[in-house]
Amino acid sequence: MSIEGVANTPPTEAWPMAMRPPPAGFYAAFRSAHANLEAASPPRGAEDGSSEAGQRLLAGLLGQTHAEMSRRRGVSEADQSAYEQLLQRAYTEGAFQDPASFLRGLSATELGVVQRNHGLAQAIDPVMLSREGASNLLLPEGYALDLDGNDVIETGIGRRIAFPPANAPAAFTKAWASATQGMNPGDAASYGLSMFMYMHRISLNGDHVEANLPGDALNSYQQVVRDALDGLEAFRAHLAEGQYVRDKAFFTRLLAAMG
């Protein structure tokens, strides 16, 4: 039993997080699916004694992206189930009006559940969270809100770039997924970071990030890739051994995938 709109595409190794805002109706759909699941299912933890059955039920609610990231992190079925229950409470109580306040109302045990589901290294202190950082703790992996529109996602006190950004045209996100398929995760992250840096102005201390090129325009990405290819030709003699061939192959592939 799954929810319409949940991130049901498993992440790839090279593109682990397809972060995007929840679609319209997501929260109502989650509550409805939760109610249907509660009515139709045996008591939690008793699904025919099979962890596999329990995981299927949780993946239907939290989405395949969250399920896969939980598998990689070793998050237990019990923690995933407890997190799903907390999300149900949050969405029923309208927690996004003041997400930090909702988190302050949780026990230390419940905050630990949220921490483990999001793979956070440090315990959550709701007092230290921005509205964006608190909001994203209340979304399954695969979804994220970029409330200030700077293409940097805050989850708890952590920050990570969103690339491709949430407003990227579908033609680019598809091209990026195709071009990075089977790629070493570190190499894919490096290419994504270099494109992100080109498309943004970042203050010296990193606190302020502002778009340099519109992220919703396909020609922005085409310009970045063409400039990267021109740069490879201009500085070919100064590149490390193998870098020219490797980078040219990637950017040529990405440009072709954009059409």
N, C-alpha and C positions, 0 to 999 in steps of 0.2 A: 504494500500500500504506500504510494508515494504522493508527494504534493506537486501540483502543477507549478513549475517555475523553480523548483529546488535544483541546485547545481548537480545534475545527475551524470555529468561527463567526468569520468575519472581523470585526475591530473596526470600529465606526462612527466617524465623525469626532467626534461629540459624546460618545461613550462608548468611548474607545479601549481601555480595559483592563478586561475582565471578570475581575478577579483572584479566584481561588478556589483552595483547596487541591487538590492532585492527588487524584483518586478512588482508592478502594481498588484495589490491583492495578496501579497505573499503572507503577511501576518495573519490575515483572516483564514487563508488556506491552511496555514500551519495549525491554527487552533482547531479547525474543522477536522483535519486529518488526525490530529492528536485525539480528539473526541471519538472519532470512528475507530481508531486503533484501540483505545481503552475499552470500548464497548465490544469489540470483536475478538480481542486477544485474551489468552490465559493470563494469570497474574505474572507480572514482570519477574524474570528470572526462572520461570517455570515453563518456558516455551519448549515443551517436549524434552527438556533437559539438554537441549542442543545449543551451544554457543553460536553455531552457524545460523540457526533460526533466529536467535535474538539479534544477531548482527544484521540480518536481512531486514528485520523490522525497524531497527534504528536507522539503517541506511535509507529506508523509505521516507523517514521523517527528516533526518539531518542532511541527506544528500550523499551522493557517491564521493564527492570531493572531500567532505568532512570524514567520511568513513575511511577513505584511503589515507588521508593525513593521520588519522587516529591509528591506523594499522602501522604506519611508519614510525610513529612516536611511541607505540606500545601502550596507548590509552585503553584501559580496560572497558569491557562491555558495561560494567556497573557505572563507571564514570560517564560514559556516553549517555547511558539511560538517565542518570541524574542530571546531566547537562540539558538533555531534551526536556525534562520536567521543569528545570529552571527557565528555559526559554518559553515554555507554555505559560508559566507564571508571569514572566516579563511582558509577553505580548497581550495577555489578558488584562494586566494591570496598567497598560499604557506606559511602560517603563521608559520609552524613548523621549517622553516629555522631559525627564530628568534622569538619564541613565546612571549617573554617578550616585544619585540618591538611592536608586534601586539596589545598586551594588553595596552601598553602605548598610543596607538592611539585611544583607546576607550574613550567615555565620561564617566563621573561619573555615569550617569544613566545606561549605558551599562555594566559597571563594577558591578553595583548593581545586574543586571540580572544574570551575571555569578556567583556572590557571592551567591545569593539565590538558584540557581539551584544546586550548590554544597554544600549547607548547611553550609557555612562558617560563623563563629561567628564574624569575623572582616572584615572590608572593605579591598578590594584588593589594595595593593600598588605594581605595577609591578616592581618598582625599587628594591624591596626586594626579588624578586623571583629568584630561581635557574631555569635553563633550564627545569629540570624535573617538578618542581612545576608549572611553567607557561604552559608547554605542557599539563599537565593533566587537567588544567582548560578548555582546548579546546577539551575535549573528553567527550561523554555522560557517565553517571554512568554505571559501568559494565566493562569499559575499563580503562586501566591505563598503562603508560610506566614506566618501571624501568630502567632508562637510565644508572645508575651506577651499576646495577646488584646486589644490596645488599639486595634485598627482603624487603626494606622499601620504601613505596610509598609516594612521596611528591606531595601534591595537594595544590596549593597556598603555604603558609608557614607551613601548617599542615603536619604531618608525621604519617603514620600508617603502621603496618606490613602487608605484603601480605602473608596470609596463608589460604589455600595452596598457595605456590609461583607460579608465572606464568609458570615456567618450570617443575612443578610437573607432574609426569606421570598420564595419564588418570585413571589408575587403582587406584591411591591414591585419586584423587579428587572425584571419584565416591564413594570410600569407606568412605571418610570423610563426604560427603553429606548424605550418608546412615546412618552412625553412629551418626550424630548430628541431624537427622530428628526429629522434635518434641521436641528438647531439649531447655531448658531455654537459651536465648541468652547469658547471663552472664556466664553460665557454659561452653557453647561452646567456647566463647572467651577465657576463662581461660585455657581450654585444648589446644586451638590453640597457645596461648602465651607460655605455658610451653613447647610445642614441638618446637616452633620457638626458644626459648632460648637455648634448648638443641642442636639445629642444627646450632647455630651461636655463634661466639665470638663477644662480645660487649664491647667497651671501657667503662671506668668508667663514663665518662661524656655522654655516649650514642651517641657521634658524629660519631663513626666509627663502622660499622657492617660488619662482614665478615663471609662467610659460613664456617661452621665447618664440615659439611657433604654435599655431592652433592645433591642438591634439585631435580635433574632430575632422580635420581635412586630410584626405589621402595624399594630396600633393606635398604636405609637410613631410611625411615619411619618405616619399619619393625623392624630395630634395635632400634629406639627410643621407640617404643611401647613395645618391649620385655624388654628393660632396665627399662621402667616405671613399668612393671609388676613385675620384679625382685625387684625393689626398694620398691614396696608396701609390698612384703613379708618380706624384710629385716627390714623395719621400721614399720611394722604393729602395734606393741605395742605402738608406739609413735604418731599414727595418731589420729585425732579428731574422735569422735563418728560418725559412718556412712561413713567416708571417704573411708575406705578400700573397703567396699562393693560397693559403688558408683563408685569409680575409677576403680576397677577391672572389673566391668561389662562393663564400657565404653571401656577400652583399649582392653579387650577380644573381644568385638563386633567389634572394629575397626580392630584388627589384622585378625579376621576371614573374614571381608569384603574385605581385601586386597588379600585374596586367599593364 
